[in-house]
């Protein structure tokens, strides 16, 4: 029942894949493998010797030559050899009147590497490796080996027989000094690293594990991949370099297992040689249940015994394979293959390892429910099969044609030189054979150009496949897309998004060290960890990040905009200032006008009662000047309210400084006048002339002129200007008047303070004058209030911002002006308006000193 369940799942997926087939050009293949020899693909190396024979070959030649059952994984190579040699033998333009046949290298295909190690070891057969043989002419036939380069390496050392390696391209075999007669037919993986990185960028995989073989080829791949990853911001979570020696590997196997099972990286790249400890590790992790996305090359399309599996689109292995043209005649060859000519074991092996094109089986899907492993051969005979070659199979096909073209050229040279041996097609000069082989350039029947001398195709395209492995040897292989290295960068990677979406709502898994920072956040790298590991923090004030792209720096909003609370967008700021419409602006403006009007009433009262002794006693001219300056002080506060402009910004500070200087200097003049007036009561003093001439009044113009000079210097050097405060209130731009030079402002304020302190000091000295009339007390108290207001103003002013700062300054102006008005003139108005009896006034008149 369990087995039937697996088949039901497989056939459902196959029907699903047939639906996908219409989305992309041949993209879906399915595989069947029997339970026999489950790990039969572990040793898949084969070696063939190709030679020519004049005339046709015997019908049962291969039946006699191959007497063993061909293992499942290797049967593809035999089919390719049969097909390629048959196709060449039918071609009248290639090796005419000759037959190309092959035989096996002893110990290859039907045995493990143990025989090779023993057969070709220097201790066992040293005579095989001498480079000369006196008196004996050795026939030089070309050998084809692969796909494991370790096996080919053993066969190639000190050998003079030309060999064509059909496995993946290996740079070690390019060493002409060590391997002068070894040639490769595979294309070099020039752009493999970039292709893999492009796939990671497409699916946003930035946290990648890497497992490579600990050899020169693995180190070269690591170097190129790491450079490509760093260029695109992708990090390596770990790098496992699997040693080639089994003993060393076994001592570290648990460490590698733990690294894979505990790492947060969900995507792992595997690169290295098959038939090695690296393959053992890969199978071991499958048994341990490691659910990872394996990214690798086409040679890692191996059968694994899956136990726990999910029908996930990204379940299994993603492989990169060089794009090869489809060999259409190969399908016809399989359908018409003469079992009497070829070993029947090959046909029986078709049930062991097959990839078939799903599209050619559409009409047979309903009949697949009756398929069982026992009737595989019968089922295959009843249905048209389009078998798909692996990349190694395609390389082997090209290798056979390379050998055929070499033999063809050698025979032509023999004919031209008239040095034809007794048996046509026999060659003895291995150096000549090798020279012709490495220089072959031909076009195979598929239309592909094959250049044996230059295998670094800079524009070699890749096909990207996703492979599912299921229990009972079932498998499915779907083409995800392609990679074209010579296209513009934006068009190099082509992924079938329809194919991804058609998987039933399965989301693409993520592989990241840290989750992507959302909009409004920026990333801060974690110490002592890779660049892909970071923490997400909210953007600073007035900065935004409106993209989920792991921004390292947030973007500051322009001055006329501000960041919203989520720090994702910049919004337009509302322009604000201390306007008359605001409650504070309205209140301060009303207070300024009201106190100005009150001061005008006081002035009118003093003018009306100018003949009264109390007005005359306080020097009415100075009182008038003081009252007018207080009115102007009240009114100058109106420059601080309303929409600021350059004129109002200049008038704010200059009028404030000049008017208050006039007021304080007038107080100082009154104080001096009071002191001098009481000092005149002492006989012998010569101050009466000074007092009568109005000398104390000169203090006002002198002090005012000094303040005007200070303000003039301020306006010339660094005048006030309109400024925009974007920090005080969120979402608002406050228009304020910048004082320009803060030093000049404090000089003006300091000068006022010095005048007030001088007035306070002089008035304080007059505190012991007769109590009946002592205006010095009122002057002292007014200066005390003035100094208290402005001393309090400084710390409060510097601790506020925006409109509040303006309010503080306006309030200080009004408070100090009210202090002057209240402390000096309210008592006098009380006397004038309330206590008007003549007796009281006469008393004052009698007590006056002047």
C-alpha positions in Angstrom: 0.0 0.0 0.0 2.8 2.4 0.8 4.5 1.6 -2.5 1.2 2.3 -4.3 0.9 5.6 -2.4 4.3 6.7 -3.7 3.3 5.9 -7.3 0.0 7.8 -6.9 2.0 10.9 -5.7 4.5 10.5 -8.5 1.8 10.2 -11.3 0.0 13.2 -9.9 3.2 15.2 -10.1 3.8 13.9 -13.6 0.3 15.1 -14.7 1.1 18.5 -13.0 4.4 18.6 -14.9 2.7 17.9 -18.2 0.6 21.0 -17.5 3.8 23.0 -16.9 5.3 21.8 -20.1 3.3 24.2 -22.1 4.9 27.1 -20.3 8.5 26.4 -21.3 10.4 24.7 -24.1 11.2 21.0 -23.2 11.3 21.5 -19.5 9.9 18.4 -17.8 11.4 14.9 -17.5 10.5 11.9 -15.4 12.6 9.1 -14.1 12.0 5.5 -13.1 14.4 3.3 -11.1 14.0 -0.1 -9.8 14.7 -1.1 -6.2 17.6 -3.3 -7.3 21.0 -1.8 -6.9 19.8 1.4 -5.2 23.3 2.8 -5.0 24.3 1.4 -8.3 25.2 4.9 -9.5 27.9 5.4 -6.9 30.6 4.0 -9.2 29.8 5.2 -12.7 33.2 5.4 -14.4 33.6 3.9 -17.9 36.4 3.6 -20.3 36.2 2.8 -24.0 38.8 2.2 -26.7 37.8 3.3 -30.2 39.3 1.8 -33.3 38.5 1.4 -37.0 37.7 -1.7 -38.9 37.7 -2.0 -42.7 34.2 -3.1 -43.8 31.1 -3.7 -41.8 31.2 -5.3 -38.3 29.6 -8.6 -37.4 26.0 -8.6 -36.3 26.7 -10.1 -32.9 30.0 -8.3 -32.3 28.9 -6.4 -29.1 26.9 -9.4 -27.8 30.2 -11.4 -27.8 32.3 -8.5 -26.5 30.0 -7.5 -23.6 28.9 -10.5 -21.6 28.0 -8.8 -18.2 24.9 -7.0 -17.1 25.5 -3.3 -17.4 24.7 -1.4 -14.1 21.9 1.1 -14.3 23.8 4.4 -14.1 26.3 3.3 -16.8 23.9 2.0 -19.4 23.4 5.6 -20.8 27.1 5.6 -21.8 26.7 2.3 -23.7 23.6 3.6 -25.5 25.5 6.7 -26.6 28.4 4.6 -27.8 26.1 2.3 -29.8 24.2 5.2 -31.2 27.2 7.4 -32.1 29.2 4.6 -33.7 26.1 3.5 -35.6 25.4 7.0 -36.8 29.0 7.5 -37.9 29.1 4.1 -39.6 26.0 5.1 -41.6 27.6 8.5 -42.6 29.1 8.1 -46.1 31.2 11.2 -45.6 32.9 10.2 -42.4 35.2 7.2 -42.4 33.9 5.8 -45.7 34.2 2.1 -46.2 35.3 1.9 -42.6 33.5 0.9 -39.3 34.1 2.6 -36.0 33.8 0.2 -33.2 34.7 0.2 -29.5 35.7 -2.1 -26.8 36.0 -1.7 -23.0 39.1 -0.8 -21.1 39.9 -3.7 -18.8 38.3 -3.3 -15.4 36.1 -0.3 -16.3 32.3 -0.1 -16.3 31.7 -3.5 -14.8 33.9 -3.2 -11.8 34.8 -0.7 -9.1 38.0 1.4 -8.9 39.7 -1.3 -6.9 40.6 -3.1 -10.0 41.9 0.0 -11.6 44.0 0.8 -8.6 45.6 -2.6 -8.6 45.9 -3.0 -12.4 47.6 0.3 -13.1 49.6 0.8 -10.0 53.4 1.2 -10.6 54.3 -1.7 -8.3 52.1 -4.2 -10.2 52.8 -3.3 -13.8 55.7 -0.9 -14.2 56.4 -2.1 -17.8 53.1 -0.5 -18.9 54.5 3.0 -18.2 57.9 3.0 -20.0 57.9 5.4 -22.9 59.8 3.2 -25.3 59.6 -0.4 -26.5 62.4 -1.7 -28.6 61.5 -3.5 -31.8 57.7 -3.5 -31.0 55.3 -1.2 -32.8 52.4 -0.4 -30.5 49.0 0.4 -32.0 47.8 3.8 -30.9 44.1 3.8 -30.4 42.2 6.6 -28.7 40.6 6.0 -25.4 37.5 7.7 -24.0 37.2 7.8 -20.2 35.0 9.5 -17.6 33.1 10.9 -16.0 35.3 10.8 -12.9 38.6 12.6 -13.5 40.3 10.6 -10.7 40.0 7.4 -12.7 41.2 9.2 -15.8 44.1 10.5 -13.8 45.2 7.0 -12.9 45.0 5.9 -16.5 46.7 8.9 -17.9 49.8 9.1 -15.7 52.9 8.2 -17.8 50.6 6.9 -20.6 51.3 7.8 -24.3 47.9 6.7 -25.6 45.7 9.7 -26.4 42.7 9.9 -24.1 39.5 12.0 -24.3 37.9 12.8 -21.0 34.1 13.2 -21.3 33.4 14.2 -17.6 33.1 17.7 -16.3 35.9 20.1 -17.3 38.9 19.8 -14.9 41.8 22.3 -15.0 44.2 19.8 -13.6 44.0 17.8 -16.8 45.2 20.8 -18.8 48.8 20.3 -17.5 50.5 19.5 -20.8 53.7 18.5 -19.0 52.0 15.9 -16.8 49.2 14.9 -19.1 50.4 15.5 -22.7 47.9 13.1 -24.2 44.8 13.9 -22.3 42.1 16.0 -23.9 38.8 17.3 -22.6 35.6 17.6 -24.6 33.5 19.4 -21.9 33.1 23.1 -21.8 34.9 25.0 -19.0 32.6 26.5 -16.4 33.7 30.0 -17.0 30.5 31.7 -15.8 29.2 29.1 -13.3 29.9 31.2 -10.2 28.1 34.2 -11.8 25.2 32.0 -12.9 24.7 30.6 -9.4 25.0 34.1 -7.8 22.4 35.4 -10.3 20.0 32.7 -9.2 20.5 33.6 -5.5 19.9 37.3 -6.2 16.7 36.4 -8.1 15.3 34.5 -5.2 16.9 36.8 -2.6 19.1 34.1 -1.0 21.9 35.9 0.8 23.0 33.3 3.4 24.6 30.4 1.6 26.4 27.3 2.8 29.2 25.9 0.6 30.6 22.3 0.5 33.5 21.6 -1.8 36.2 19.0 -2.2 39.5 19.8 -0.6 41.5 20.0 -3.8 42.8 22.5 -6.2 39.6 22.5 -8.2 37.5 23.2 -5.1 39.8 26.0 -4.0 39.6 27.7 -7.4 35.8 27.5 -7.3 35.7 28.9 -3.8 37.9 31.8 -4.8 35.8 32.7 -7.8 32.5 32.2 -6.0 33.5 34.2 -2.9 34.6 37.1 -5.1 31.3 37.1 -7.0 29.3 36.8 -3.8 31.1 39.8 -2.1 30.4 41.9 -5.2 26.7 41.3 -4.8 26.3 41.3 -1.0 25.9 37.5 -0.5 27.6 35.9 2.4 28.9 32.4 3.1 27.4 30.9 6.3 30.0 28.1 6.3 32.6 26.5 4.1 33.1 22.7 4.4 36.1 21.4 2.6 35.7 17.7 2.4 39.0 15.8 2.4 39.6 13.3 -0.3 41.1 10.7 2.1 38.5 8.5 3.6 40.3 8.1 6.9 40.6 11.9 7.4 37.0 12.3 6.4 35.7 9.8 8.9 37.3 11.7 11.7 35.5 14.9 10.7 32.2 13.5 9.4 30.3 14.4 12.6 31.6 18.0 12.4 30.4 18.3 8.8 27.0 16.8 9.7 26.5 19.2 12.6 27.5 22.1 10.5 24.8 21.3 7.9 22.1 20.3 10.3 22.4 23.3 12.7 23.2 26.1 10.2 20.4 28.6 9.5 21.4 28.6 5.8 18.7 26.9 3.8 20.6 26.9 0.5 23.8 24.9 0.1 26.2 24.8 -2.9 27.9 21.5 -3.6 30.9 21.5 -5.9 33.4 18.7 -6.5 34.0 15.3 -7.9 31.5 12.5 -7.8 32.7 9.1 -6.6 34.4 10.7 -3.6 34.0 11.5 0.1 32.0 14.5 -1.0 29.3 12.2 -2.6 29.4 10.1 0.6 28.6 13.3 2.6 25.8 14.2 0.3 24.1 10.9 0.6 24.7 10.9 4.4 22.9 14.2 4.8 20.0 12.8 2.8 19.7 9.9 5.3 19.9 12.4 8.2 16.9 14.3 6.8 18.7 17.5 5.9 16.0 19.7 4.2 18.1 22.0 2.1 18.0 23.5 -1.3 21.1 21.9 -3.0 22.6 24.0 -5.8 25.2 22.1 -7.8 26.3 21.0 -11.3 24.6 18.5 -13.6 26.8 15.6 -12.5 25.2 15.6 -9.1 21.9 14.4 -10.5 22.0 11.2 -8.4 19.5 9.0 -6.8 19.0 9.4 -3.1 16.8 7.3 -0.8 14.4 9.9 0.4 12.4 9.0 3.5 10.7 12.2 4.6 9.8 14.4 1.7 7.4 17.2 0.9 5.7 18.2 -2.3 7.6 21.5 -2.3 8.5 23.2 -5.5 12.0 23.8 -4.1 12.4 20.3 -2.6 15.4 18.5 -4.0 18.4 19.7 -6.1 18.9 22.6 -8.4 21.5 21.8 -11.0 23.3 23.9 -13.6 24.0 22.1 -16.9 25.5 23.4 -20.1 22.9 23.9 -22.7 23.1 21.2 -25.4 21.1 20.7 -28.5 18.6 17.9 -28.5 19.7 14.8 -30.4 16.4 13.9 -32.2 17.8 10.8 -33.9 18.6 9.3 -30.5 14.9 8.7 -29.8 14.4 6.9 -33.1 17.5 4.8 -32.4 16.0 3.7 -29.0 12.7 2.7 -30.6 14.3 0.7 -33.5 17.3 -0.7 -31.6 18.0 -4.2 -32.7 18.3 -6.4 -29.6 20.0 -9.1 -31.6 22.8 -6.7 -32.5 23.2 -5.1 -29.0 23.3 -6.9 -25.6 19.8 -7.4 -24.3 21.1 -6.3 -20.9 21.1 -2.8 -22.2 17.4 -2.9 -22.9 16.6 -4.4 -19.5 18.7 -1.7 -17.8 16.4 1.0 -19.2 14.2 0.4 -16.2 17.0 1.3 -13.8 17.8 4.9 -14.7 15.8 6.9 -17.1 14.9 10.5 -17.8 12.1 10.8 -20.3 10.5 13.9 -21.9 7.2 14.4 -20.2 5.6 15.9 -23.3 5.9 12.7 -25.4 4.0 10.8 -22.8 0.9 13.0 -22.5 -1.4 10.5 -24.2 -0.1 7.7 -21.9 -0.7 9.3 -18.6 -4.0 7.5 -18.0 -2.4 4.2 -18.8 0.5 4.8 -16.3 -1.7 3.7 -13.4 -1.2 0.1 -14.7 2.6 0.6 -14.7 4.7 -1.6 -12.3 8.3 -2.2 -12.0 7.8 -5.8 -13.1 6.4 -4.9 -16.5 8.8 -2.0 -17.3 10.3 -3.5 -20.4 6.8 -4.4 -21.8 5.6 -0.9 -20.9 8.5 0.7 -22.6 8.0 -1.3 -25.7 4.3 -0.1 -25.9 5.0 3.6 -25.5 7.1 6.0 -27.5 10.1 7.1 -25.3 12.1 10.3 -25.8 15.1 9.7 -23.5 17.0 12.8 -22.4 20.8 12.6 -22.3 22.8 13.8 -19.3 25.5 16.4 -19.9 28.1 13.6 -19.6 26.2 11.6 -22.2 26.3 14.6 -24.5 30.0 15.1 -23.9 30.5 11.4 -24.7 28.6 11.8 -28.0 30.9 14.7 -29.0 34.0 12.7 -27.9 33.1 9.8 -30.2 32.7 12.3 -33.1 36.1 13.9 -32.2 37.8 10.5 -32.4 36.0 9.7 -35.7 37.1 13.0 -37.3 40.7 12.3 -36.0 40.7 8.9 -37.5 39.2 10.2 -40.7 42.0 12.8 -41.0 44.7 10.2 -40.2 43.4 7.9 -43.0 43.4 10.8 -45.4 47.0 11.6 -44.5 48.0 8.0 -45.0 46.4 7.9 -48.4 48.1 11.2 -49.4 51.5 10.0 -48.3 50.9 6.6 -49.8 52.0 5.0 -46.5 49.1 2.8 -46.0 49.7 -0.1 -43.6 48.7 -3.6 -44.3 45.5 -3.0 -42.3 43.8 0.2 -43.1 43.0 2.4 -40.1 45.9 1.2 -37.9 48.0 4.0 -36.4 51.3 3.8 -34.6 52.4 7.4 -34.0 50.7 8.5 -30.8 52.2 11.9 -31.1 50.6 12.4 -34.5 47.3 11.0 -33.3 47.3 13.4 -30.3 48.3 16.4 -32.4 45.4 15.8 -34.8 42.9 15.1 -32.0 43.6 18.3 -30.1 43.3 20.4 -33.2 39.9 19.0 -34.4 37.2 21.6 -35.1 34.0 20.2 -36.4 30.2 20.6 -36.3 28.3 17.7 -34.9 25.0 16.5 -36.3 23.1 18.6 -33.9 24.7 21.7 -35.4 27.0 22.5 -32.4 30.5 23.7 -33.1 33.1 21.6 -31.2 36.6 22.9 -30.9 38.9 20.5 -29.1 41.7 23.1 -28.8 39.6 25.8 -27.1 37.1 24.5 -24.6 36.7 27.9 -22.8 33.4 29.0 -24.4 32.9 32.5 -23.0 29.2 32.4 -24.2 28.3 28.9 -23.0 24.7 28.9 -21.9 23.3 27.1 -18.9 20.1 25.3 -18.3 18.8 25.3 -14.7 16.9 22.3 -13.5 15.0 21.4 -10.3 15.2 17.7 -9.5 12.9 15.9 -7.1 13.9 12.5 -5.7 11.1 10.4 -4.2 11.1 7.0 -2.5 11.1 3.9 -4.7 13.5 5.5 -7.1 10.9 7.9 -8.6 12.1 11.2 -9.8 11.1 14.4 -11.6 13.2 16.9 -13.3 11.8 20.3 -14.3 13.6 23.1 -16.1 13.4 26.3 -14.1 15.1 28.6 -16.7 18.3 29.4 -18.4 21.4 31.6 -18.0 22.9 33.5 -20.9 26.3 35.0 -20.0 26.6 37.1 -23.2 23.3 38.8 -22.8 22.9 42.2 -21.1 23.1 41.8 -17.4 19.4 42.4 -16.8 18.5 39.6 -19.4 21.1 37.0 -18.4 19.0 35.0 -16.0 15.6 33.8 -17.4 13.4 32.1 -14.8 9.9 30.8 -15.7 7.8 32.7 -13.1 4.7 30.9 -14.4 6.4 27.7 -13.5 7.1 28.9 -10.0 3.5 30.2 -9.5 2.0 27.0 -10.9 3.2 25.0 -7.9 0.0 25.3 -5.9 0.8 28.4 -3.9 4.1 27.3 -2.6 6.2 30.2 -1.5 9.9 30.5 -2.3 11.9 29.7 0.9 14.2 32.2 2.3 17.8 31.8 3.2 19.0 34.9 5.1 21.1 35.4 8.2 18.8 38.3 9.3 15.4 39.1 8.1 15.1 42.0 5.6 14.7 45.3 7.3 11.3 46.8 6.7 10.7 50.3 5.4 11.5 52.8 8.0 14.4 50.8 9.4 18.1 50.6 8.6 20.5 47.9 9.3 23.4 47.8 11.8 25.9 45.1 11.3 26.5 42.7 14.1 30.0 42.6 15.4 32.3 39.7 14.5 29.8 38.3 12.0 29.3 38.3 8.3 27.9 41.4 6.6 24.6 39.6 6.0 24.0 39.4 9.7 22.6 42.7 11.1 20.0 44.2 13.4 17.2 46.5 12.2 16.8 49.9 13.9 14.4 52.7 13.3 15.6 55.5 11.2 16.8 58.6 13.1 14.7 61.7 13.4 13.6 63.2 10.1 15.1 60.4 8.1 13.3 57.7 6.0 13.9 54.5 4.2 11.0 53.7 1.9 12.4 50.5 0.5 12.8 47.1 2.0 16.3 46.6 0.6 18.3 46.5 3.8 19.4 50.1 3.6 22.5 50.9 5.6 21.8 54.6 5.7 18.4 56.3 5.9 17.7 59.3 3.6 17.2 62.6 5.2 14.1 64.5 4.3 14.5 67.9 2.6 14.2 71.0 4.9 10.6 71.6 3.7 9.5 68.1 4.5 9.4 65.8 7.5 9.4 62.1 8.1 6.1 60.4 9.1 5.9 58.3 12.3 6.7 55.1 10.4 9.8 56.8 8.9 8.7 55.6 5.4 7.8 58.8 3.6 8.6 62.5 3.7 5.6 64.7 4.1 5.2 68.4 3.4 5.8 70.6 6.5 3.2 73.2 7.6 4.7 76.7 7.8 4.2 78.2 11.3 5.2 81.4 13.1 3.9 83.5 16.0 0.9 84.9 14.2 -1.8 87.3 15.5 -4.3 84.5 14.9 -2.6 82.2 17.4 -3.9 82.5 21.0 -0.4 83.4 22.3 0.1 85.9 19.5 -3.3 87.4 20.1 -2.7 87.6 23.8 0.7 89.2 23.6 -0.4 91.6 20.9 -3.4 92.7 23.0 -1.2 93.1 26.0 1.3 95.3 24.1 -1.5 97.5 22.8 -3.3 97.7 26.1 -0.2 98.6 28.0 0.8 101.1 25.3 -2.6 102.7 25.7 -2.3 102.7 29.4 1.1 104.4 29.1 -0.4 107.0 26.8 -3.1 107.7 29.5 -0.3 108.1 32.1 1.5 110.5 29.7 -1.7 112.5 29.2 -2.2 112.6 32.9 1.3 114.0 33.5 0.8 116.6 30.7 -2.5 117.6 32.2 -1.1 117.9 35.7 2.2 119.3 34.7 1.8 122.2 37.0 1.4 120.1 40.1 4.3 119.9 42.4 4.7 116.1 42.2 5.1 116.3 38.4 7.4 119.2 38.6 9.3 117.6 41.4 10.1 114.5 39.2 11.5 116.6 36.3 8.5 116.5 33.9 10.7 116.5 30.7 12.5 113.3 31.8 9.1 111.8 32.8 7.8 112.6 29.3 10.8 111.0 27.6 10.6 107.9 29.8 6.9 107.5 29.2 7.3 107.8 25.4 10.2 105.3 25.4 8.1 102.9 27.4 5.3 103.3 24.9 7.8 102.5 22.1 9.1 99.5 24.1 5.6 98.1 24.3 5.0 98.7 20.6 8.4 97.2 19.5 7.2 93.8 20.7 4.7 93.9 17.8 7.6 93.4 15.4 8.0 89.9 16.9 4.5 88.9 16.0 3.3 88.1 12.5 5.0 86.7 9.4 8.6 87.6 9.7 10.5 89.3 6.8 13.9 90.9 6.5 12.7 94.3 7.6 10.9 93.1 10.7 13.9 90.9 11.6 16.2 93.9 11.6 13.7 96.2 13.4 13.1 93.6 16.1 16.5 93.8 17.7 17.5 97.4 16.8 14.3 99.0 18.1 14.3 96.8 21.2 17.9 97.8 21.9 17.6 101.5 21.2 14.2 102.1 22.9 15.2 100.3 26.0 18.5 102.1 26.0 16.5 105.4 25.9 14.3 104.2 28.8 17.1 103.0 31.0 19.3 106.0 30.3 16.3 108.2 31.2 15.9 106.3 34.5 19.7 106.8 35.1 19.3 110.6 34.3 16.3 110.8 36.8 18.3 109.0 39.4 21.3 111.3 39.0 18.9 114.3 39.1 17.3 113.1 42.4 20.7 112.6 44.0 22.0 116.0 42.8 18.8 117.7 43.9 19.1 116.5 47.5 22.8 117.2 47.6 22.1 120.9 46.8 20.7 121.3 50.3 24.3 121.3 51.6 25.8 124.8 51.8 28.8 125.5 49.6 28.0 123.0 46.9 28.4 124.2 43.3 25.9 121.8 41.7 23.1 124.2 41.4 24.4 125.5 38.1 24.8 121.9 36.7 21.3 121.0 37.8 19.8 124.2 36.4 21.6 123.7 33.0 20.2 120.2 32.7 23.6 118.4 32.6 22.1 115.0 33.8 20.0 114.9 30.7 23.1 114.5 28.5 23.3 110.9 29.8 20.3 110.0 27.5 21.8 111.0 24.1 25.3 109.7 25.0 24.1 106.3 26.2 21.7 106.0 23.2 24.4 106.9 20.8 26.6 104.1 22.1 23.8 101.7 21.6 23.1 102.9 18.1 26.8 102.4 17.3 26.7 98.8 18.6 23.5 98.1 16.6 25.1 99.6 13.5 28.2 97.3 13.8 25.8 94.4 14.3 23.8 95.2 11.1 27.0 95.7 9.1 28.8 92.6 10.2 26.1 89.9 10.7 22.5 91.3 10.4 19.5 89.3 11.5 17.8 87.2 8.8 14.8 84.9 8.3 15.5 81.3 9.4 13.6 78.1 9.3 13.4 76.0 12.4 12.5 72.4 11.5 13.4 70.8 14.8 11.2 72.4 17.3 7.8 71.1 16.3 7.2 67.8 14.5 5.8 68.3 11.0 6.2 72.1 11.0 8.6 74.6 9.7 8.7 77.6 12.1 9.7 80.9 10.6 11.8 82.9 13.0 14.3 85.7 12.9 17.8 84.5 13.4 19.8 87.0 15.2 22.8 86.6 12.9 25.5 87.4 15.4 24.7 85.9 18.8 27.7 87.8 20.2 26.3 91.2 19.0 22.9 90.3 20.5 24.5 89.6 23.9 26.6 92.8 23.6 23.4 94.8 23.1 21.7 93.0 26.0 24.8 93.3 28.1 25.0 97.1 27.5 21.4 97.4 28.6 22.2 95.4 31.7 25.2 97.6 32.5 23.0 100.7 32.3 20.3 99.1 34.5 22.9 98.1 37.0 24.3 101.6 37.0 20.9 103.1 37.6 20.2 100.6 40.3 23.5 101.4 42.0 23.0 105.2 41.9 19.4 104.8 43.1 20.5 102.4 45.9 23.0 105.1 47.1 20.0 107.5 47.6 18.1 105.1 49.9 18.9 107.2 53.0 17.4 110.4 51.7 14.4 111.9 53.6 11.4 109.6 53.5 8.9 112.4 52.8 10.1 112.5 49.2 12.3 109.7 47.9 11.7 108.8 44.2 15.0 106.9 44.4 13.1 104.1 46.1 10.8 103.7 43.1 13.7 103.9 40.6 15.6 101.3 42.6 12.7 98.9 42.7 12.0 99.4 38.9 15.6 98.6 38.1 15.5 95.6 40.4 12.4 94.3 38.5 14.1 95.1 35.1 17.3 93.2 36.0 15.3 90.3 37.4 13.3 89.9 34.3 16.3 89.9 31.9 18.5 87.7 34.2 15.6 85.2 34.2 15.2 85.7 30.5 18.7 84.4 29.5 18.5 80.8 30.7 14.8 80.5 29.8 15.5 81.9 26.3 18.4 79.5 25.6 16.4 76.5 26.8 13.5 77.0 24.4 13.1 76.8 20.6 10.8 77.9 17.9 7.8 80.0 18.7 8.3 79.6 22.4 11.6 81.4 22.2 9.9 84.3 20.5 7.2 84.3 23.1 9.8 84.4 25.9 11.5 87.4 24.4 8.2 89.3 23.8 7.0 88.5 27.3 10.3 89.7 28.7 10.0 93.0 26.8 6.4 93.5 28.1 7.3 92.5 31.7 10.3 94.8 31.9 8.3 97.6 30.4 5.4 97.0 32.8 8.0 97.0 35.6 9.2 100.4 34.6 5.7 101.8 34.2 4.3 100.3 37.4 7.2 100.9 39.7 7.9 104.5 38.7 4.6 106.0 37.6 1.7 104.1 39.3 2.5 105.6 42.8 2.6 109.1 41.2 -0.6 108.6 39.4 -2.2 107.5 42.7 -1.1 110.7 44.3 -2.2 112.9 41.4 -5.6 111.2 40.9 -6.6 109.9 44.3 -4.9 112.1 46.9 -5.5 115.6 45.5 -6.1 117.6 48.7 -4.1 120.8 48.8 -2.9 120.2 52.3 -1.1 117.1 51.1 0.2 118.8 48.1 1.3 121.8 50.1 3.2 119.6 52.5 5.1 118.2 49.6 5.7 121.7 48.3 7.1 122.8 51.6 9.4 119.9 51.7 10.7 120.2 48.2 14.4 121.0 48.1 14.2 123.1 44.9 
